[in-house]
C-alpha cells in the first residue's frame, strides 16, 4: 500500500513538472534561426539566430545546449528552424525546435 501511494505521488509530481515545462516553452518567443552545426556528442547546436528578447540577446551566431537531445536528430546544417530559447541552470538552452515554415 505504501509503495502504491509513493508511486501515485511521484506520478503526480512528474505530471506537474511536465505541464509546467510545456507552459514555459509556449510562453517563450519563437525565434527564426539557421542551423550552422549539430554536435550530438555534447548535445549542443550552433545557430545563426534573430534577436532573442527574453534573454536580451541580439542577433548573432551562438552555441546552445538543447533541452531534449532528440531535437538534434531532426536537423542538419543549413536547415531553417524556429526555436524557443531560455536560461536553464545558467546555460542558454533550446527549449523547442521545429522546421521553419516557408
N, C-alpha and C positions, 0 to 999 in steps of 0.2 A: 504494500500500500504506500509506504514512504517513497519507494522508487517511482511509482506511478505519479505521485504528487510532484516529485522533483522533475520528472520528465515533462509534465504539463507546465510547470513554472518555467522551465528552460525554453520550451517551445513558444510560450507566450512572450518571453523576453526577446527571442530571436525574431519573432514576427514584428514586434515593436521596433526593433533596430532596423530591420529591412524596410519597414514602412517609412521610418524617418530618413533613411538614405535615399529612398525613391523620391520623397518630397523635396529633399535638399537639392538633388540633381535637377528636378523640374523647375525649381526656383532660380537656378543659375542661368546667366545669359548664354545664348548659343552663339558660338564664335566660328567664323569661317577660317579654314586653315588648309595648308598643303603639307602632306607628309613628305619629309625630307629623308628620314632614316627610321628604321624599325630595329630595335635591339631586344629580341625576345629573351636573351640570356640575363640581361639586367632589368627586364620589364620596364623599358623606357622607350619613348618615342620622341623624335625631333620634329617639330612643327614650325613652319613659317606661318604665323598667325596674325589676325587682325587684333585690334585693341581688346584687352580683357578688362572691362571696367570693375568687376567685383574684386579683383586683386590689384587694381591700379597699375596695370602693365600696358605699355604702349605696344604697337605692332612691332614684331621682331621675329627672329628665328631662335627657338629655345628648346631645351631638352626637358621633358616632363616624365614623371612616373605615371603609371596607369593604375587605376583602382582595380580593374579586372584584367589580368594578363590575356584573357581570351580576346580582348579587343585588338590585340596586336596581330592576331591571325587573320583579321578581316581586311587588312590594308597593306599597301605596298608603297614604296617611294614614288612620288608623283601623283598619288591619289588626292583628290579634293575631298575634304571632310568637314563636318560640322561637329564641334566639340563643346563640352562644358568643362570648366577648369575651376578648381578650388584648392585652398591650402588644407592639407591633411597631415597632422602631426608635424607642421612646419615645412612640408615639402609640397611643391606645386604638382598637382595631380590631375590627370584627365579623368573626369568622373563618368563621362559618357562620350560616345563617338559613333557617328553614322556617316555614310556616304553623302556628299553634298548633292543637293537637287540641282539638275542642270538649269 
